[in-house]
């Protein structure tokens, strides 16, 4: 499976979605459903790190990214998503996310941005939690 989910921390507050190999939108949608299931299980904030080593699946990403943003935004305990990826992937995905957000008037508060390493993603999450006075 090209999308592998695990918990980064023992307290299960940071999920890690590793994206590798050949990816498809069907598998992406299943992975997002799994993230939504995790959000539904708890009342506390969950943040996610998407470690993207695969890039976008073939086909038009806009409807899939729109559905993803809509689905995850339904959960009040949704924190932020930080993408770990190569800059070439980050630029393309970031452009699509901005297009979808603008077209659908979606709030990008859950967008933690793009970084080069998981360690940088953890720093972004920690800073965001501090800014929002999150206690776990």
N, C-alpha and C positions, 0 to 999 in steps of 0.2 A: 504494500500500500504506500503510495507516495506521500501521504499525509499521516504523520505519526504524532500523536498527542501524549504528553507526559507532564507531570507537575515539576516545576523547577524547584519549589521549596516544600519542606515537610508539612507546612501549614496549609498547603493547597490554596495559596492566594495568587500565585503566578503560574499560568499555564504556558507550556512551550509546545508550539506546533511546528514540527520540522517538515519542510517541504523538499522533496528530493525525487529524482528520477523523472519519468514521464507522467505528466499530470493531466487530468481531465476536469471539466466543469462538474460532471456528476460526482466525482470523488471530492471535489472542493465543497459542493453543497452538502455532502454527507459529513465532511469535517466540520463545517459551520453548524450543522444540526447537532453534532456532538458537543461543540462549544456552548451552544444554547442549552443543551441538557445539563451541562456543568453549572451554568449560571442559574438554572432553575432549582438546583439542589440546595443552594445556600443563600443566605441573606446578606452576607458580607461581600465587599468589593472583590472582584476578580480582574486581574490584568493579564494580558496575553503577549507573548513574544512569538512572532511569526518568523521563523528562521528559513528564509526563502533561498534555496539553492537550485530551484527548478524554473522559476519564471512563471509567466502566465500560461494557462492552457490555451490550446488553439481556439479560435473563434472570438466572437464579439464579447469582451469582458463587461461591458456596461450593464446589461441586465443582471448579471451575476453579482457584480459589486453592489449594485443598487439593492438587490435582495439581501445580500449579506449585511449591509449597513442598516437596513430596515429591521431585519431580524434581531441583530445584536442590540440595537438601540431600544428595543422593547423592555430590556431588563434594567431596572434602576441600579442594580449592583454592578453593571458593566463599567469597568475602569477604562484603561487605555490599551490600545494595540500598538506595539512598537515593532516595526519591520527591520529585520537584520537581512541585508542583501547587498549585492554588488550595486554600485551607483547606476549602472546602465539599466538594471531592472527597476531600481528605486525611482528613477526619473519617469519611466513609462507608467509604472503602477501609480505613482503619485499624481501624474497627470490625469489618469482615468478616475481616480478617487475624487479629485477636485471637480472634474466634469460632472460626475454623478451627484456630488454634494451640492453643486450650484444648481443643477437641473431640478433636483428634488427638494431644494431648500433644507438639506440635512445638516444638522449641527455636527461639526467635526471635533467636538470635545473628546471623543474617544480615539482620535488620531494622535498617537504619540510620536509619529514621524518615522524617519528612516535613519538607521545607524549601521556601522560596519561590523560590530561584534555584539555577542550576547552580553558581555560585560557592560558595554555602553547602553544597551537596552535596560539593564537593571538600574543603571544610574538615572536614566530618564524616568523610569517607574518610581524610584525612590524620591526624586525631586517632585514629581507630580503628586505623590501621596503626601509629601510635606506641605506643598502648596494648598492642598485640599484638606489638610488636617485629618488624614485618614489614620485611624488607630485600629490595629488588628488584634 
